[in-house]
Amino acid sequence: MKTIDIDPEVYEKLKELADPFVESSPNEVLRRILGLSAPGGGVKGGLTGPPEETAFRETAWAELRRSEARAHPGFLTFLIDKHKAAGGGFSTADIVPFMDRFNLVTPSGFYRNPWMERPYGGRKRGKMSCEGSVEQYRQCRHYGCWGGRDSKDGCDELGCRYHPRNPCPESCVGRNKCDLRKGVIWKRQSPLAPYTFGKDYVEIVRSEFLKGRTIPLGLLAGAFYGGEEESERALIQFVKEFHIDERERVLFQPS
C-alpha cells in the first residue's frame, strides 16, 4: 500500500465527489473516478467491465434512485423472483449471482439494493446481509402466507397456527409467524411447500412496494443493461429476461 499526500483543498473536493453512504475514504472515490474495481478484482470484488460501462451503470442506478418512483427495498426480491421465473422459488444461492451479473455492487465492492439508502454491510462486503434481507422479504412474515391464502383478511377467526397471537407446535415456536399488516404476494400451503404467487400479487406489489406508483421502464432497463441506455434493445431484453407478462406491465411506466 502506497501513501500519498493530499492537501486540504483536494481532500474537500474528494468529499464533494463521494457517493454518500457508500464511499468512506478518498481512495474509494479515486478508484471510482479512475474506473478501477475494488482491490483484488473479480466479479465479486466490485464493479467490472470497461470504465465507461461501469460509469454508465452508476449513473443509471443513481438516476433511478432519484426518480419519483422510489420503491420499497422488497421490490428487488420481486425482480429476482421474476428473473428466475419461479414464482418465489429462487434459492438463496441465486441472490448474489444476480447481484453480480447486474452490477448491483458499489465501486468499493459492497452489494447494494438500489432502493436502499446504504449498501449492505457486514461480513464478505455485505454478502450475508444481502442474502438475509432478500430472503426475509420473501418469507411469510412479510408479504406472504404459509396457510396458502391469497388474503390475510379475517385471519383472526381462522385459528391459523402462524397467526402472531396463536400458539403453534414446539417446532415453530419463535419463528414462522406472519405479519398481518402486509398483503399476500408469495404464499405456500405449508413451510415445506413450494412458493407460488398470490392471486392478487400484482396489485399488492404495486400498493406495498411501489406505493401506487410505477417504475420508469426505460430507466430500469438501462440500469440493468449497461451500454444500452434507454434503447429499444434494452427494453426488449428486460421484458424477455424478467418474464414480464401483460398483468405485470401495470407496474412499469412506458418510456
Secondary structure by P-SEA (a helix, b strand, c coil): cbbbbbcaaaaaaaaaaccccccccaaaaaaaaaccccccccccccccccaaaaaaaaaaaaaaaacccccccaaaaaaaaaaacccccccccaaaaaaaaacccccccccccccccccccccccaaaaaaaaaaaaacccccccccccccccccccccccccccccccccccccccccccccccbbbccccbbbbbccaaaaaaaaacccccccaaaaaaaaacccccccaaaaaaaaaaaccccccccccccc
